[in-house]
Amino acid sequence: MNWRAICGILGYLWLILGGCLLAPLVVALAYDSRSSLETTEIVAFSVTPVACLLAGWWLQHSFGHLAGSIGRREGFAVVSFAWLTAVLLGMLPFVICGVMNIHDAFFETMSGFTTTGATILGAPGVAIESLPHGLQFWRCMTQWLGGMGIVVLSVALLSFLGVGGYRLLKAETPGGVVFEKERPRISEMAKQLWRLYLMLSLAQLLLLMLAGMTFFDACCHTFTTMSTGGFSPHTESLAFFSPGVQWIVIVFMFLAGMNFALHAQLLRRRPAAVLANPEFRLYLVIIMVVALVGVAVVPGVDSLGGRIRHSLFQVVSIGTTTGYATADFDTWPEIMRWLLVLLMFSGGCMGSTGGGMKVARLLVFAKVVSQQVHRLVYPHAVRPIRIGGRVMEAGIVSNILAFGVLYLLAFACGTSVMAAAGYDLVSSLSAAAAALGNIGPGLGAVGPMAHWGHLPVVAKWVMSLLMLLGRLEIFSVVVLFSSWAWKK
């Protein structure tokens, strides 16, 4: 393992993170008065970016010249350590301000960067609205940075990484995703993803302001919608805002759950290519079918328009792993609660900011089952796995199947920890699914109207690990626990 090269890349990442931490400092200076908490907040957002920039500068100055020489193993290490160190540095403002202890600050910041949206805020004495503007802004901004990925951002900005950039991208999303093989184009691909992300974010920001949101609220909700994160500066989440705002958020949650390559097709005026994509078609069908069931059974709303909006909002929110809430869906009929739990596993599309297992993998699972049933009848037949007319390589199919096994194993471990902590089965199952799928709210004790602050310390750390596993597609973290990653 080339630790010097790893430190060199981490130095560049810390410089980027330090620059991003200046934004909430500007917000704190612009919005907040000079109460004791807000003065401490300004100190926190002055000290933290300086610490990031100095540490990043030292690592970059000492080891930056080796950053382009990383191998496959170093790529996995950089990705895992980049996310962990980003969380450790990003939690400092919450700790310095004294609004959270170390356990809660780590949990909240991990939930932010992994775009999970599970929060300890809402506990007695830790109301969301009690946080000053700078902390609120940073809390939401962590999700926006984590949505497209801090490693993808680094590859977009650090074009000299070359082959190293290719390995970083492969390491950040290794679960069956096939990247462009022409490695010199990797930096351009990362830049294109961020351009699309910025463009959609700006469009949502403008529409939310036109719908009546303040600039601050529009920024925060744009951050957490496009990243499918779900944090909100308001305890009532999107229920605080008008139906018009909710419809805008529905559209952009749906767009954020799509493969970003399909957005490029739409910009090129090729809607037929989008509709021909099998993953997108299944994604659309899943959302519409579950939403129609919701329209039929959701209680407490008299008008048809209101039922459609409530059902579609919650289905899109959970299906894209955003996690906003406009209603207490934990009180909905059992069939809807069950369907929402299933949506926690399906998640968004490959190449989106959504979490979960991803719709493309569900297609592969179904194709593999069909193939095996066919072989029982025709044992000598050759029937490859095809998605969208393309034959999938056996290695990719094996990767996806292994991912499914690891995903269910991690889910079982998380459920066991919650059950051992004394939670009921529904709360335990949904908490593990919500953390691993990067969703946020679950059912029962961690439902949409509840918070995660009551979890024991051990459970908070385990749920934080599940968030990281889900965001990095499991393999990037698991590989570091294998002896093969450390052998020379």
N, C-alpha and C positions, 0 to 999 in steps of 0.2 A: 504494500500500500504506500503510495507516494504522498506522504503527509504534507510535504512542502508545497506541492501543487494544489492540494486541497485547501491549505491555508491561504494560498494566493487567490483562489477563486472566492473563498469566504470573505477575504478582504474587500474585493470589489462589491460583493453583495451587501456587506455592512456599510460601505460608502453610499450605495443606493438607498438602503434603509434609513441611514442618517439624513439624507436629503429629504426623504419622504416625511420624516418626523418634524421637519420645519413647518409643514403645512398646518398641523394642529396648533403650533405655537402662534402662527399668524391668526388663526381663528380665535384662540384664547385672548390675544391682545385686542382683537377687533370687537368681540362680543361680550366678554366677561368684565365685570366690575372688579373691585379690589377687596373682596372679602378674604378671610384667611385661607379658605380652601382654594379660591381662584388664584390668589397670590402663590400658593404652593404649587398649583397647577402650572403656572408660568415658569416657575423654577424647574419643575419636573421636565417640561418640554424645552427647556434651555440646556439642562444637564444631559439628558438622554441623547439628543442628536449629537452633541459635542463628543460624548463618550463613544458613540457609534462611529463618527467620522474619524476620530483619532485612532481608535483600534483598527478600523478598516484601512486607514492610511498606512499604519505601521505594517500590517500584514501584506498589503499591496506593494509597499515599498520594498519589503524584505523578500517576498516570494512571488510577486505578481508576474515576473518574467517566466515562471514555470506553469502559469495557468493554462496555457494551450496544450500542455503535454499530458493531460489526464487520460487514463485508460478506462475500461469498462467498470472495474471495481471502484475506482476513484469517483466515477460518475454517480454510482449509487450512494457512496459515502457523502459526497458533496450535497446531493439532494436532501438526504435525511438530516445532515447537520445544518444545512441552510435553514430548513424549516424550524428545527429545534432552537437554533440560536436566534432566529427572527422572533420566535415566541418569547424567549428569555429576555431579549432586549426590548421587545414591544410591551412587555408587562411592567416595565420599570415605572412608567408614569402613574399607573394605578397604585403601585406599592409606595412610591414616594409621596403621593398625595394622601395616602392613608385610607383610601376608600375601600381597599381590599387587602386581605392578607396574602401571603405568597401562594398558598394553595388555590385560592379563589382567582387571583390575578392570572396565574398560569392557565387555569381552566378557561377563564373568559377570553384570554388572548389566543389560546389554542383554538377555541371555538370560533374566534374571529378569523384568523389566518386560514383555517381549514374550511371556512364558509359553512360551519355547522349551524350556528345560531342558537345553540343551547346557552342559557345565561343563568348566572347566580343572582342577577339583579331582579328585584321584586321581593326579595327577602326583607323582613322587618329592618328598617334603618338603612336599606340599600336600594331605595327606589330609583328607577331609571332617570326620572326627571330631576333627581337631586344631584346628578353629575353636572359639572359645568360644561360649557359648550366645547371647549378644547378636548376634553376626555370623550365626550359624546362623538365628536367628529373623528377622533383617532380610532375609537371602537368600531365605527362603521367603515373607516378607511382600511382597517386591517382586512376586512372581508373583500373589499374591492381589489386590494393587492394580491390576496390569496386566490381570488377567483380565476384570473388568467394565469396566475402563478408567478412567484417572485423569481423562479429559475428561468421561466420563459422570458420575463422582463430582462433578466441579466443577459441572456443570449441575444435578445434583440438589440441591447445597447452595446454589448461587447463583441463586436463582429470578429475580432481577432482570434476568438476561441476556436473557430474552424471545426476540426474533427471533435475537439473537446465539447463544443456546443451541441453537436449531434448526439454525443454520448450523454450529456446532461438532459436533453429532451427525452431521449429514450429511457433514461433512468427515472424521470419524474412521472411518466405515464407508461409503464412497461406492460400493462395487462392486455396484450393483444393488439395494440395500436401500431399501425404501420406508417412510418414517417417517410417523407421523400428521401429516396436513396442518394440523391445528388447532394452530397454533404456541403459543398460550397453554397447551396441555396438555403441551408437551415436558418441562417441569420435572417435572410429575407422573409422566410416563412414566419418566423417569430415576430418580425416587425409587422407583417400583414395581419397576424392575429391581434396584435395590440392596436393596430389602426382600426380594425373592425370593432374592437372592444371600446375604444375611445369614441368612435363615431356613434355607436348605439347608446353609450352612456350620455353623450351630449344631447342626443335626440330625446331621450327620456327626461333628462334634466329640464329641457325647455318645455316639454309637454306638461310636466308636473307643475311647473311655475305658472303656465297658462291656465291650468286647472285650479289654481288658487293656493298652492303650497308656497311657503316662504322659501327663500333661496337656501337657507340652512337645512330645512327639512327635505327640500328637493335633492340637495347634494347627498345627504345621508341615505335617503331611500334609493337614490340612483346607485350609490355604492353597493347597497345590500340587495338590490334587485338583480342587477346585471351579473353579480357574483353568485347569485342564488344563495345568499347568505342568510337573510331574514332578520338581522338586528334592526331595531327601530328606536328612535329617541323617545318613544311614547309607550307607556305601559299597555295601552289598548292596541298597540301595533297598528295595522292599517284600518281597523275599525274606527280609529280616531278621525279618519278623513271621509270625504264625500264619496258617493258611488262613482262619480266621474273619475276621481283619482284611482279608485280601485280597479276600474276597467283598464286604465292605462297600465297599471302595474300588472294586471293579468296578461296583457299583450306582451310586455317586455319579459315577464317571467317565462312565458312560452318560448320567446325568441332566445332567451339565455339558455334554455334547456335543449336547443337544437345544436347540431354540429355546426361549428362556425364556418366550416368549408361550404355549407349550404347558403350561408349569408353571402359569401362571395359569389355564388351562382345567382342569387337573387339580384345582386348589384350588376351582374352581367346580363340581366334580363333573360334568365333561363329558368323560369318557374317549372317547366316540364321536367328538368333535371332534378329539381327538389322533390317533386311529386313522385318521380320514378325511384327515389331512394327508398329501399325497403325498410330501413331503420326509421326514417322519418314517418313513413306510412303507419308503421306499428305504433310509434310514439303518439301520433295523432289519434289513432283508433283507441288506444288505451285511455287517453285523456277524455275523449268524447263519450265513450261508453260509461266510464265511472261517473262522469259529470251528469249524464242522463239518469243514472240510478239515483244520484243525489237529488236531482230535481224532483224525482218521484217520491222520495222518502224524507227529505230534510224538513223538520218541523219548525213551527214558529214564524213562518214567513207567508203572508197571505197572497201577495201579488206574484204572478208568474215571473215577471222580470227580476224581482228580488230573490226568488228561489234559484233562478238561473245564475244570477251573479254570486250568491252565497256558495252554491255548489261548485260552480266553475272556478271561483277564486280559490277555494280550499283544495280542490283536486289538483289544479295547476301548481299551487304552492307546495303541496306535498309531493306531487309527481315530479316536479323539477328540483326537489330537495331544497326549496327556498325557505319554507318554514314560517312565513307570515301567517297571521290568523285574523279573521274578521268575525269569527264565531267560535264558541266552545264546541268543537266537533267531538269532544269526548262524551258529550251528552246525546249525540246523534244515534239513530238506530244501529243495532249491532252489525247489520250488513254493510253499512257505510264505514263504520270503524274498522271492520275487517278489510274492506277494499283499500282504505287509506294505509293500513299496515302493509298490504301487498305493494302499494305504490312506493313505500319506503324502500323496498328492495329493488324495484325496477329502475327508478331514478331517471335521469335524462339520457341524452344521446352521447355517443362517443364524440370527443372533440368539443364538448360543451363545458360550461362551468358547473353543471349539475353533478351530483354525487350518485350514490347507489351503485348497483351492479352494472348499470347501463343497458339500454334497450338492445343494442347490437349483440351483447352477450346472451340475452334471452333468446334471440333469434338462433344463435349458434347452438345453445342448449337444445332447443326444439328440433333443429336439423339433425343433431347427433342422435337424439332419441328416435327420430324417424328413420335414420340410417340403420340403427341397430335393430329396429323392428323389421325393416326390410331384409336385413341379413339373416334373420331367423327363418324367413321363407325362402330367400335366394342366397344361400351362404357363399356362393362363388361370384356373385354379382359385384361389379365395381360401381360404386355410387359415391362420388366425392361430395364434400360439403360445399354448396354454392350459396353465396349471398349476393343478390343483385346480378346474377349471371356470371360472377367471377368465382373460380375455384379457390377455396381457402387452403393455404399450406397446412400440412399436418402439424407442423411445429406450432403454428398460431392456434389451431384448434386445441392442441394439448395444453398450451399456455392458458387459454380461456377456461378449460375444464379444471385445471389446477387452481386458477383464481377462484372459481366457484367453491371448490372444496375449502380453500383457506378462508374465504369470506364466511362460510357457514361455521367453520371452526372458531373464528374470531367472534362471531355472533353468539355462539354457544358459551364461550368463555365469559363474555361480557354479561350475558344473562345470568350465568352462575354467580358472578361476583355481586350483581345487584340482589339476587335472591338470598345470597349468604348475608348481605347487609340488612335483610329483614323486609325487603319490599315484596309486594304481591306479584303474582306471575305476569299479569298484564303490564304492570309498571316495569318489571324487569325485562320482559321481552321487547317492549316498545322503546325503552331507554337504550338498550344495546343496538336495536335497529336504527334508532334516530342518531346515535353517536357514530356508528360505523358508516351509515349512509350519508352523513353530513347534512342531516335534515333539521334538527333542533327540537321542536316539540314532539312529544310522544303521546302516550295515553296514561291515565291514572295519575300517579304522583308526579309525573313529569309532563302533564298535559298542557294544552295551549294556554290555559289560564293560570298555570303553575310556574314554578321556577326550579332550578337544579341546586339551589344553595343549601338545601337540607341534606344532600348526599354526604355520607361520611368521607373523610379525607382520602382513604384508600380507593373508594369508588370514584371519586373525582379524578384521581390520577389514572385509574384504569380506563375511564371513559375518555380522558384526554388522549390516551394511547390509541384507543379505537378511532377517535377522530383523525389522528395522524395516519393510521393504517388506511382508513377509507379514502382520505385525500390523496395519498401517494400510491393508491392502487395496490396496497399490501406488499407486493414483491420488493419494492425499493427499501422497505424497512426490514422485512423478514430476511433478505439476503445478507444483511449485516450480522445476523445471528448465526450464520453458517460458517463453519471453519474454512470453507473454500474461498470465502472472500478475503481471508487474512493470510492465506498461504502464499509464499513467494513463488 
